[in-house]
């Protein structure tokens, strides 16, 4: 019998899969729930079970880290305006949504309350205003452009995203959203809505 007494932070396995592995009922309340695995008979818990929890998780493509890793949780920041203007210029979107023209100045920065990272930028044009030329949307931190950016054509209802780039932030950093037009788009009435995820370290 192989006895394993460790604490893990599991991401991915279902309740039933994990119960079958440990050989008794356990509790997984969320994807980031820390568990204590006690008296696990790795050899006999399931037919053909692997010898270690590391191998068991890797074999199924599940991710995990020791519970000493920093716990994280997330929230979503969002901005929106009915109108981003037509001229060649920068506009800065309003937090939430405003049925008005976006600001010419970066005066609606959202302060971050702790250490974390920004990722998963989504942009949607909910109206087909504009002439087909694009608007470039960029996440700003402390008034400086980051690598998180999306280019989306006007003239049609549409959506685009940046799921690759991430930016680290710390408490006190200020986040805003810039809309840039390199050419005149004829009409800025595109009802844009933008969201980005903020992953925070717990504590």
C-alpha positions as CSV (number, residue, x, y, z in Angstrom):
1,X,0.0,0.0,0.0
2,X,1.3,3.5,-0.9
3,X,0.2,6.2,1.6
4,X,0.2,9.7,0.3
5,X,-0.3,12.6,2.8
6,X,0.0,15.9,0.9
7,X,-1.9,19.1,0.3
8,X,-2.7,20.1,-3.3
9,X,-4.4,22.9,-5.2
10,X,-6.3,21.1,-7.9
11,X,-7.5,22.6,-11.2
12,X,-9.7,20.6,-13.5
13,X,-10.8,17.2,-12.1
14,X,-14.4,16.5,-11.5
15,X,-15.8,15.5,-8.1
16,X,-16.5,11.9,-9.3
17,X,-13.1,11.5,-10.9
18,X,-11.2,12.6,-7.8
19,X,-13.4,10.5,-5.5
20,X,-12.7,7.4,-7.7
21,X,-9.0,8.1,-7.4
22,X,-8.8,8.6,-3.6
23,X,-11.2,5.7,-3.0
24,X,-13.6,7.6,-0.7
25,X,-15.9,10.7,-0.8
26,X,-14.1,14.1,-0.8
27,X,-15.2,17.6,-1.3
28,X,-14.3,19.9,-4.2
29,X,-16.2,23.1,-3.9
30,X,-14.4,25.0,-6.7
31,X,-11.7,24.6,-9.2
32,X,-9.1,26.2,-6.9
33,X,-10.1,24.3,-3.7
34,X,-7.2,23.1,-1.6
35,X,-7.5,19.5,-0.5
36,X,-5.7,17.3,1.9
37,X,-5.2,13.8,0.5
38,X,-4.8,11.3,3.4
39,X,-4.4,7.5,3.4
40,X,-4.7,7.2,-0.4
41,X,-4.0,3.7,-1.6
42,X,-2.5,4.7,-5.0
43,X,-2.0,1.1,-6.1
44,X,-5.6,-0.1,-5.5
45,X,-7.8,3.0,-5.7
46,X,-8.6,2.4,-9.3
47,X,-7.7,-0.4,-11.7
48,X,-4.3,0.3,-13.4
49,X,-3.7,3.4,-11.2
50,X,-0.3,5.0,-11.5
51,X,2.1,5.1,-8.7
52,X,2.1,8.8,-7.8
53,X,-0.4,11.6,-7.8
54,X,2.0,13.6,-10.1
55,X,1.7,10.8,-12.7
56,X,-2.0,10.4,-12.1
57,X,-2.7,14.1,-12.8
58,X,-0.3,14.4,-15.8
59,X,-1.8,11.3,-17.4
60,X,-5.2,13.0,-17.5
61,X,-3.9,16.4,-18.6
62,X,-5.0,18.0,-15.3
63,X,-3.1,20.9,-13.9
64,X,-2.2,21.3,-10.2
65,X,0.3,23.0,-8.0
66,X,1.3,22.5,-4.3
67,X,-0.9,24.4,-1.9
68,X,2.1,26.6,-1.1
69,X,1.4,28.3,-4.4
70,X,-0.4,31.6,-4.2
71,X,-4.2,31.3,-4.5
72,X,-5.8,33.5,-7.1
73,X,-9.3,34.8,-7.9
74,X,-10.6,37.0,-10.7
75,X,-13.0,39.8,-11.6
76,X,-13.9,41.5,-14.8
77,X,-13.4,45.2,-15.6
78,X,-15.5,46.7,-18.3
79,X,-15.9,49.9,-20.2
80,X,-18.3,51.1,-22.9
81,X,-19.6,54.1,-24.8
82,X,-22.2,54.7,-27.5
83,X,-19.8,56.9,-29.4
84,X,-16.0,56.9,-29.8
85,X,-16.0,59.9,-32.2
86,X,-15.1,59.7,-35.9
87,X,-12.0,61.8,-36.2
88,X,-8.3,60.7,-36.1
89,X,-7.7,60.8,-32.3
90,X,-7.5,58.9,-29.0
91,X,-10.7,58.5,-26.9
92,X,-10.9,56.9,-23.5
93,X,-13.8,54.7,-22.7
94,X,-16.1,55.1,-19.6
95,X,-16.1,52.4,-17.0
96,X,-19.4,50.4,-17.2
97,X,-21.3,52.0,-20.1
98,X,-22.2,55.6,-20.9
99,X,-24.6,56.5,-23.7
100,X,-22.4,59.4,-24.7
101,X,-19.2,60.3,-26.4
102,X,-16.0,58.8,-25.0
103,X,-13.6,61.2,-23.3
104,X,-10.6,62.9,-25.1
105,X,-8.6,62.7,-21.9
106,X,-7.6,59.7,-19.8
107,X,-9.5,60.8,-16.7
108,X,-11.4,57.6,-15.8
109,X,-8.7,55.4,-14.6
110,X,-9.7,52.5,-12.3
111,X,-7.3,51.9,-9.3
112,X,-6.2,48.3,-8.6
113,X,-6.4,47.2,-5.0
114,X,-3.8,44.5,-5.0
115,X,-1.2,42.5,-6.9
116,X,-2.4,40.5,-9.9
117,X,-2.5,40.4,-13.7
118,X,-4.7,41.7,-16.6
119,X,-5.6,39.4,-19.4
120,X,-8.4,38.3,-21.8
121,X,-9.4,41.5,-23.5
122,X,-12.7,41.3,-25.4
123,X,-14.1,44.1,-27.6
124,X,-17.6,44.2,-29.2
125,X,-19.2,46.7,-31.5
126,X,-22.9,46.4,-30.9
127,X,-23.9,48.8,-33.7
128,X,-22.7,48.9,-37.4
129,X,-21.7,52.6,-37.4
130,X,-18.5,53.6,-39.2
131,X,-17.2,53.1,-42.7
132,X,-15.3,49.8,-42.3
133,X,-12.0,51.4,-41.0
134,X,-10.7,50.0,-37.7
135,X,-10.5,51.2,-34.1
136,X,-7.5,50.0,-32.0
137,X,-8.4,49.3,-28.4
138,X,-5.5,49.2,-25.8
139,X,-5.4,48.5,-22.1
140,X,-3.6,51.3,-20.3
141,X,-1.8,51.1,-17.0
142,X,-0.9,54.3,-15.3
143,X,-1.5,56.2,-18.5
144,X,0.9,54.0,-20.5
145,X,-0.1,51.6,-23.3
146,X,0.3,47.9,-22.6
147,X,0.7,45.0,-25.0
148,X,-3.0,44.0,-24.5
149,X,-4.7,45.3,-27.6
150,X,-7.5,44.5,-30.1
151,X,-8.1,45.9,-33.6
152,X,-11.8,45.8,-34.7
153,X,-13.3,47.1,-37.9
154,X,-16.3,49.4,-37.9
155,X,-19.2,49.3,-40.3
156,X,-20.6,46.0,-38.9
157,X,-21.5,44.4,-35.6
158,X,-18.5,42.4,-34.6
159,X,-16.3,41.1,-31.8
160,X,-12.5,40.4,-31.3
161,X,-10.2,39.5,-28.5
162,X,-6.6,39.3,-27.3
163,X,-6.2,36.1,-25.3
164,X,-2.4,36.0,-25.5
165,X,-0.9,39.1,-23.8
166,X,-0.9,39.7,-20.1
167,X,0.2,42.6,-17.9
168,X,1.2,42.5,-14.2
169,X,-0.3,45.1,-11.9
170,X,0.2,46.0,-8.2
171,X,-1.9,47.9,-5.7
172,X,-2.3,51.5,-6.7
173,X,-1.9,50.9,-10.5
174,X,-4.5,52.6,-12.6
175,X,-6.2,50.9,-15.5
176,X,-8.0,52.5,-18.4
177,X,-9.1,51.7,-22.0
178,X,-8.0,53.7,-25.0
179,X,-9.7,53.7,-28.4
180,X,-7.5,55.0,-31.2
181,X,-8.5,55.8,-34.8
182,X,-5.7,56.2,-37.3
183,X,-8.1,57.4,-40.0
184,X,-11.5,59.1,-39.9
185,X,-14.2,56.4,-39.5
186,X,-17.1,58.7,-40.6
187,X,-19.2,57.8,-37.6
188,X,-18.2,56.8,-34.1
189,X,-21.7,55.5,-33.1
190,X,-20.7,51.9,-32.6
191,X,-22.0,51.2,-29.1
192,X,-18.7,49.6,-28.0
193,X,-18.4,47.4,-25.0
194,X,-15.0,46.2,-23.7
195,X,-14.1,43.7,-20.9
196,X,-10.8,42.5,-19.4
197,X,-10.1,40.0,-16.7
198,X,-8.2,41.0,-13.5
199,X,-6.7,38.0,-11.7
200,X,-5.8,38.9,-8.1
201,X,-3.6,37.1,-5.6
202,X,-5.6,36.2,-2.5
203,X,-4.9,38.1,0.7
